[in-house]
Amino acid sequence: MKVQITETVLRDANQSLMATRLPYADYEKILPVMDKAGYYSVECWGGATFDSCLRYLNEDPWERLRNIRKNMPNTKLQMLLRGQNLLGYKHYHDDVVEKFVELSIKNGIDIIRIFDALNDFRNLGTALDATMKYATPNTVASGCISYTQSPVHTVEKYVEMCKELKNMGFQTICLKDMAGTMSPYEAEGLIKGIKDAVGDMPVILHTHCTTGMAYMTVTKAIESGVDVVDAATSCFSNGTSQPATETIFYALQQYGIESGLDEKVINEVNDFFKPVKQKYIDNKTINPKSLGTDSQALVYKVPGGMLSNMIANLTDMHAMDKFDEALAEIPAVRKDLGYPPLVTPLSQMVGNQAVTNVLMGERYKQISKEVKNYFKGEYGIAPAPVSKELQDKILGEGGEPVDCRIEDSKRTGEEFRKAKEDLGDLAKTEEDLMSYICFPDQARKFLESRKAKEENIASYTIEAID
C-alpha cells in the first residue's frame, strides 16, 4: 500500500496562516531541495497566490510559476482553479477559461485541481476540456468537491458527486475540507463510499487543522483507503493550515505504508522555513489567532484562508474587537444564502457580508455587489433555498434569480481585444493580458510599475555608457 503527500507550504499553508503574503524570494533557495523530497506534488500556484502577487507583493505570478518550474524540474507542480471563476471573483467566458488553462500548463503546471464553490459541476466543464486539450504527459485533471456540512449535504450526495466527476473525465478526485470540519467518522464513511463508487480512481483528502480534528480525520482516511493527503512542512502546519508533513510521514511508517518521501530532505525543508515563519510572526503578518485551534469553527465552518483574511481586514480597519461577533454572524449569512460551501469566492462573499452586517449594526443595511450577483444567479445554483426576505430585498418583491452562468460557445475574444486596447505597450505577452482580464486594477498597477522600472534601468545604462 502507498499513500502519497502533496506539500502545500508554497500555497495553501501560507495562504491560511498569513493571507498569502509569502514572496518568491523567501523560498527560492529551498526549491531544488524540495525537488528531491519525493512529494506526490507541490501545490504552489492558484488559489489566492495570483491576486496576492499583483496586489501585495509586486510580483508577476506567471514569472513566479516559471521560476518554480525551473528550480523544480522533477516534481509535479499543482494549482487550485475555481472552474469558471478561474482565480478571480466572477465567472469568465469560455475562451478566457480555456486560454488561462493553456497558459498555466505552458508555464509549468502539471496538476490542475478544479472546483466550483457551489459544487455546480457545469462550471467545471470548460476548464476540464481545456486541461485535456493542452495536456502534456504529466498533466492531471483533478476534480474537486467543496466539502461542507448542512441539512442538504449528505454522504450519499457526495458519493453521487464523485460518480459524476468520474463520468466527466477527471483523473483523480479530491475532497476539499477547507474548514477542517470533517470528522474521523465522516471521513471513513466518505472515503469508503467513494472508493466503492469510483473503483481504482485515486482519491485525495485536503483538510485543515482549524478545529483540531485533522490528524484524526487523516488517520481514518488512510485506514479507509485514501491515496493522497495534503500536508504542510511542520513549521507552517497546524492552526488554520494543514497537518504536518513530517508527522504524517512518521505515522505512515508506523503503519508500514510507503509514502515515497525522503525523511532527510523533508526535515531540511522544514529547517529552512523555520526562520521564514519567525520573521512573519515577528512583523505580525502571522496573527496568533491563525496558529491556534478553534473548535467553534465546527459551528462557523470557516476555512483557514477565510479566517486569516478576516483577521487581516479587521486589523486594517482597527476593528478586531468585532472579530467574535463577525464570526458568529457567518452561519446566519450562510443560511440566508442557501448553505453554500465556504470556499473562494463564496467564503469571501459570506465573510465580508458578515463583517459588514456587524460593523453597520444592522443586517443587510449594505449588501455587497457580489452577494447581489449571487442572488441574481451569476454564480450558479445554490445548494438549498435562499432567504426569501433577502431575495426580495435584492431582486424586488417576487423577483427570481436567472441561471445566467456564462456559456460562451462563440469564444469571441472580446475581452482579449479590450485588454490589448486598454494596456497598449504595457502588455508584452498573453500572460500580461490574462493578468489584466482577471485583475484589471492590480495588473495595471503592476505593469506600470514594471515599465517604470525598466525605463529607469535603461536610463541608468545610457548614463553609465555616456
N, C-alpha and C positions, 0 to 999 in steps of 0.2 A: 504493500500500500504506500502511496505517496500523497502528501499534502504540501502544496507549494505556497510561497508567500509573495504577495505584492507589497513592495515598500512604498510608503506614502509620504515620507518626510519632505519631498520636494513639492508636494501639492497639498493634499488634504490635511496632513498633520499640522503644517504651519498655517494653513488656512483656518483651521479650527482653533489653534492656540493664539495666533497673532494676526488674524484677519488678512492673511496672505501678504504680509509686508516683508517677506524674505527675499532680498535681492540676489540675483545670479552670482554676483561677486563673492557672496558669503559662502557659497558651496562649490564653486568651480573646481577647486583643488582636490576635492574628495571624489569627484565623478569617476576618474579612472580606477580608483579603488572600488567604488560601488559596482563598477562594471564586472568585477571578479567575484562578487558575492554569491551568485547563483540564484538570484531572485527569479520568480516567475515573470515578473515585470516590475518596472519602476514607474509609478504614477507621478508625472512631472508637469503636466500641462492641462489645459481646460479648466473647468470649474471657474473660480474667480481669479485665476492667475492672469488671464488675458486683460481683464479690466484693471487689475491691480498694477500690472506692469505699466500701462499707459497712464493711469490716474495718479499713482503714488510714487512709482519707482523710476519714472523717466526711462523705461526700457522698451525696446521693441520686442514684443512677445514672440514674434517669428524668429528673430535673431537668437533669442534665448533658447528656443527649441532646437535650432540648427547647432548651436554651441553644445547643448547637452548631447545631441546625436553624435557630434564629432568626438566627444570625450567618452561616450558610452556606446561603442560600435557593436558590442556583443550582447547587449541587454535589450529586451523588448521595452519600448517606451510606450506609456499608456496615457490616454487623456479621457476626461469626462466631458461628454457632449450632451446638451439639453435638447436633443431632437430638433424640432422645427425652431426652437429658441436659439440654437447654436450656443453661444456663450453670453448672449445679451439678455434683454428683458422683454422681448416681444417676439412674435412669430415672423419669420422671414420667408420670402418667396423661394420656391423650389430651386431656381437657378442659383440663388445665393447660397443655399444649404449645400448644393452639390459642389460648387466651387470651393466653399470652405473646407469640405471634406477632402477634396482633391489636393488643396494646398497643405492641409495638415499631414497627409500621407507623404506628399512630396518633400516636406521639410523635416520629416523624421519620425512621425508617429506610426506605431505598429498596431497597437490595440486601441480601438475606439469603443468606449463604454457609452452606450446611447440610452438615454432615459427620457421620459416625459413626466413633468411634475404631477400631472393628474392621472398617470398611467393610461392616457388616451393613446393607444398604440398607433392610431392613424398618423400621429405626429412623429413616428419613428421611421416610417416607410422611405421617405426621400433620403434621409441620412444613411439608412441601411443600403439602399440601392447604390448610392454613390460610393460607399465603402467597398462594396463588391466590385463596382465598375473600375475603380482605381487601385484595387488591391495589388500588393506585392506578395511574394511568397511568405512574408512574415505577418501580413495583415490579418487581424482577427476582429470580427464584428461581434461585440458582446452586448446582448440585450439585457437591460437593467430594469428592475422593478423597484419603485419607490415604496418602501415598506412603512406601514403605519398601522395603528390600531384605531378602530372606530366601530360604531354599530354596523357599518356596511362593509368592513374589511374582515374577511374570514380566511381560514386555511384553504378551504375549498375554492374560494375565488382566486387566491394566489396561485394555486396549482393550475387552474384553468388559464391564468395569465401566462404561466410558463409554457404550457402547451401551445398557446398562441404564438409566443416568441419563437419557439422551435419551428412551427409551421411557416413563420415569416421568413426563416432562413438564417437566423442568428446562429453563431457557432458556439457560444457559451452563454450562460445565464448568471446574472449577478443579483443577489438580494441586497438592496441598499438600505440598511437600517441607520439612517442618518442621525436619528436622535438617541440611538443606543437603548431603545425601549424593548427590543426583542428579548424575551426571557429564555432561559435554557429549555424549558418545556415547549415553548413555541418554536424554537429552533429545531428541536428534534422532530416535531410534527411536520414542519415545513420542509426540512431537508429530505426526510424520508418520503414524504408525499411527492415532492418534486422529482426526486430520483426515480421513483416508481413511474412517474408520468413521462419523463424525457429520456429514460434509459441511460446510456453512457455519455450523454452530453455533459460537459464539465459544468459544475455549479460552484459559484463563488459567493462568499459571505463578506460583506462590508458592514462593520458596525463601529460604534464609538463607546468610549468608557464613561460618558457623561453621567449615567445613572449608577455605575458601579457593577453592572451585570455582564459586561463584555467578555471577561475571561471565562466565566461560567458558560456563557452562550457559545463562545468559540469552542470550548471543550466539548460541549454536547453536539455541536455541529460536526466536529471532527469524528466523534463516535458514530454519527449518523450518516457519514459518507461524503462530506463536503470535499471538494477538490482543491480549492484555493481560498486562502484567508488574507485579507488586507491587514497590514500591521505597520507600525512606525518604530524607527530606531528609538531605543528606550528613553533617551533624554527628551525626545519630542513626543512621547506617548502619554497615555492616560489623560485624566481630565476630560476635556471635550474632544480629545484626539482618539486615535486607535490604540488597541492593545500593543504591548511591546514586542518587537520582532524577536529579540533575544530570548524573551520569556517563552514565547510560543515555540521557538526552536528547541528550547530545553525540554518543554513538555512533550513535543513530538518525539524527541529522543527517548524519553521515558516510555512512551507508547511503543517504541520500536518502529516508528513511522519515518520514512525518508522524507526530507524536505528539500534537499539539493543545496542547502546553504553551507557556506564556509564559515565556521564559527570564528576563526581568527579575523576574517575580513569584516564580518558584521560588528564585531567588537571594536575594530579600528574605525569603522564608520561612526559608531556611537561616540567614541572618544573625540573624534573631530567635531561633532556637533555640540558637545557639552559647553565649550566656551561661547559658541554662537548663541545658544539658548540663554546663557547667563547674561550676555550683552543686552538681549532684549528684555530680560527681566529687570536688569539694572536701569534701562532707559524707559521702563514702564510700558513698552509696546506689548509685552505679555502681561495681562492682568491676572492677579492671583485667582480671581473667580474662574478663569478658564482652566486652572490647574487642579481644581478640586472635584469632588463628586457631589452631585446634587440629585438625590433620589426623587425630588419633586418634578424632575424632568419626565418622570413616568406619567405625571399628570399633564404637564405642559407640552410634551412631545417635541421639545426644542432641539434641533440639531446643533452640533458644535460650531459650525461656521456662522449660523444664525445668532447663536449666543455671543460669540466673540464680536460680531458686527454690532449687536445691540449694545454691548458694553462700550465699544469704541465710540458709537454715535452718541450715547448718553453722556459719556465722559466729555466729548467735544462740546456738548450742549450744557455742560455743568449741571446735569440732571440725574446723576447716578442715584440720588435719593429716591428716584421714582422707579428704580430697576425692579424691585419685587412686585410693585403694583402693576407695572407693564407686563411682567412675566405672567402674573395671574390673569391678565386680560386676554392673553393669547388663546386659551381654549375657547373662550366665548366668541372671539372673532372667527376662529377656525370653524366652529359650529355654524355661524352665520353664513360662511362661505361654502357649506356643504361638505365639511370634513376633508379638505384637500390634504395630501401628504405634505409635511413641512419640509420642502426641498426647493432649491432655487428654480424659478424665481418666486414660487408661492411662499416660501419661507420669509423672504424679504418683504413681500406684499403684506402678509399677515402680521409679521413683526413690526413693520413700520406703522401699520394701521393701529395696532395695539398701543404703540408708544404715543401716536398722535391722539388717540382717544383719552389716554391718561393725562398727557400734557395739556390738552384742551379743556379737560374737566368735564367733558360731555362726549358720549359715544356717538361717533359718526357726524360730529359737527363739521368736520372737514374730512373728505374722502379722497384718497389718492387717485390719480389718473389710472394707475394700473388696476386698482380694485374696481373702478368703474368699467374698465375694459374687460375685466374678468366677468363681470355680471352681464356685459354685452355678448359674451360668448367667444371672445377673441383668443382664449387660451385652450378651448376645448370644453368637454362636458364635465361638470362637477360630479364627484362620486356619489353625492347624496343631494336631496333638495336643499336649496339655499333659503335664507331668511326672506320670507315674502315681504315683510315690512321694509327691509333694506333694499330689496329688489325694486319695490315701488318707489322708494326714495331716489334711487339712481335712474331707473328707466321710466318713471312716471307710473301712476296707478294703472294696474293691469298690464304693464309692459312686460314683454317676454324676451329672453335672450335669443339671439340668432346664432346658429352654429356657423360662425364665419371664419373657421380655421382656414388658413391660406392654402389653396391648392392651385398653384400657378403652373399648369401644364405647358403654357406657351413659352415660358422661360424667355421673357422679353429682353432681359439685360438692362432694364431701365435704371435700376439702382447703380449699376456699374457706370453707365453713361453719366448719370448725375454726379457720381463721386469724382469722375475724371474732370468734369467741368468745375466742380467746386474746389478741387485741390490744385488743379493746374500742375506746375512743376514741383509742387511739394511731394507728389506721389511719384515714386520711381519704379514701383513694382506692383504686381497684382496683390501682393500681401498688404502693401500700404492701402490700396483701395478697400480691401476687405476689412482692415482695421477701422477705417473711416465709416464703412457701412454699419459695422457693429457698434462702434462707439464714436460718433461724429465729433463731439466736443473734445473728448480726451485725445483722440487720434490727431486732430488738427493741432492741438497744443503741442503734442509730442513731435509731429512732423515739422512744425515751425521752429521748435527748439533745435531739432536735428539740423535743419537748414542753416540756422544762425551759427551753430557750432561749426559746421563745415565751411561757411564763409569766413569765420574768424580764423580757422586753421589756414585757409587759402591765403588770406591777407597776411598772416604772420609769415607764411612761407615766402611770399613775394618780397616782404620787407627784409627777411633774412638773406635772400639771394641778392637784393639790391645792396 
